Amino acid sequence: MDMQLIQQTWQMWMTFGIVLIGVGFYVLDKFSIELVSAGILATLLVFFQIFAPETSVNLDARSLLSGFADPALITILALLIIGQGIFHTGALLGPTRKLNSYLDAYPRRTMFAVFLTAFIVSMFMNNTPVVVMFIPILSAMALQLRGSASKYMMPLSFICILAGMTTLIGSSTNILVAGAFERTTGETLAFFDPAIPGLFLAVIGAIYIVVFSKWLLPQRPLNKNDLQHSGQQYIAPIRLTANHPLVGKTPVAGLFTDLRMMTVRHIERGSKKLLPPFEDALCVGDILTVSATRKALTGLMSSYPEYLEGMLNVSGFKQQENRTDRIVISEAVIAPGSSMVGRTIEQAGFQQQTGCLVLGIQRRSRMVRERMLRIRLKEGDVLLLFGYVPQIEAMRNHHDILLLDWKTQDLPDIRRANIARLIFAAVIGCAAIGLLPIVHTAFAGATLMIATGCLNIRQAIRALDTKIFMLIGAAFAMGIALQNTGGAGYIAQNVVGALQGYGPQVLIAGLFLLVAVMTNLLSNAATAILFAPIAINVSQQTGIDPKILVLTVLFAANCSFATPIAYQTNLLVMGPGHYRFSDFAKFGIPLILLIWVSYILILPFVFSI
């Protein structure tokens, strides 16, 4: 097919320069993503206002800023809110944590089940919140197996990225590519269009991860913080209510294996006080006094409604079902000269005065064996508090305690976990069967998350990552500038000219490798937006089905394995896995090459080329 020569203008070359400088600033990482993105937008707006090419249109402010109103971006932001709702209600934490009970007897099967769960969820949900939810689970499992978290964290990120290749909403990259495809050609990508080649590549990648993680991933020792569960110990009571998961549990060697992240100091059974080592099975009505870190206590309350119910039941605290305020935990210190000194929590009337519940007491000088409600308070004791935001904030003016504001954090509202699961399932179901377009279902789902109380407005706004918002907006502007000045066509023309003589398979291979390299230097979202129009230009010049080339960009842009900056999930696991920058290159580059070769080999079988 004869190719029409692209008319080169100096504005096209200036656009190349602006894009390359912008990419350079992204890669150098000396300035924030938001600032670099804003700088790119400002430069393009001013440049094309003054030097708009005569042969081009649609380079005004409305066009360059249109990415901020693009349905693809709205879909991504809505899915982030849905993911935050799932995270905030603990809708997935409970079921996955229950797998831990099988870890000692079936470690390999349990680990496989955890990774399989992460994979399946990541197929239908933005994988960033999935990784956030599974990091503490795998950290606890690594500790329980006396292993290193570095063997599990990078595989978690990579497995979720691979899963994201398989459906249209598995990754924000897919949504952006589909949006560019629809804008340019008027055609749409179906929900499961990436599924067949995506699942094949995901299986190949998963096999590589399982086999080679033993040799290519570091074996970094656990930090002291990991071994100590990172924090001071609190004394806290737990009452075993009906249907509590601990009822009927028998001790092993005097200890309760279900509470391995905490120490049972004693058990009150009626008028009896049982001390370790324990021999009898636990019964309904038993009150366990445990010592545990705040992290361990929060993990239990976030994952198992029965533990939260049991801790609140001790003091008769009643949650208000219709209340929409955020539930938080915080810490406060008994002030010098406080009227609470020498009195117990009940004697001080703390709950009646503040409306908040004391979940635990921390005394730095020594470990107390008394039941928490019988401990006489001292100056400097730290109280672990549970309550609604207005009640916690009201304690800033309390003269007897000093509220530690910086230690206040939201507690997953497990009362609405089932609602969040239903909304999530409805969004996925409607999008999968084509009942409504993805942007409609995602936006409706995000609205329902707020309307049903799974999130409030402030929490939903916090889910809207400004880095993603600005990066995608700037990438849209760069893509539009390249398209309308002829830059995208010029790149496509040169790629086609260099590779067309070797056949379409080699041409697609070259495009895949180019996108895969760029996605690890820039980011998968920006790379997808920049290269989707280039791929469509290649299609116009060669006659190859544009859907094949757009899916090539989709899969290649998801190959963000070689650097931690390539995708958010890599950055998330870098700290917990104790990784260095080079660890990603060592483990990720072979995976990229394997997926590249695999994709080229399956091309004739899944596409007509």
Secondary structure, DSSP 8 states (H G I E B T S, - for coil): ---------HHHHHHHHHHHHHHHHHHHT-S-HHHHHHHHHHHHHHHHHHS--TT----SHHHHTGGGG-HHHHHHHHHHHHHHHHHHTTTTHHHHHGGGGGTTT-HHHHHHHHHHHHHHHHHSS-HHHHHHHHHHHHHHHHHHTT--GGGTHHHHHHHHHHHHTSSTTSSHHHHHHHHHHHHHHS----TTTTHHHHHHHHHHHHHHHHHHHHHHS------HHHHTTSS-EEEEEEE--TT-TTTT---BTTB-GGGTTSEEEEEEETTEEE-SS--S---TT-EEEEEEEHHHHHHHHHH-HHHHHHHHHHTT----TT--S-EEEEEEEE-TT-TTTTS-TTTTTHHHHHS-EEEEEE-SSS---S-GGG----TT-EEEEEEEHHHHHHGGG-SSEEEEEEEEEE---GGGHHHHHHHHHHHHHHHHTTSS-HHHHHHHHHHHHHHTTSS-HHHHHHHS-HHHHHHHHHHHHHHHHHHHHTHHHHHHHHHHHHHGGG-HHHHHHHHHHHHHHHHHHS-HHHHHHHHHHHHHHHHHHH---HHHHHHHHHHHHT---S-GGGSHHHHHHHTTTT--HHHHHHHHHHHHHHHHHHHHHHHHHHS--
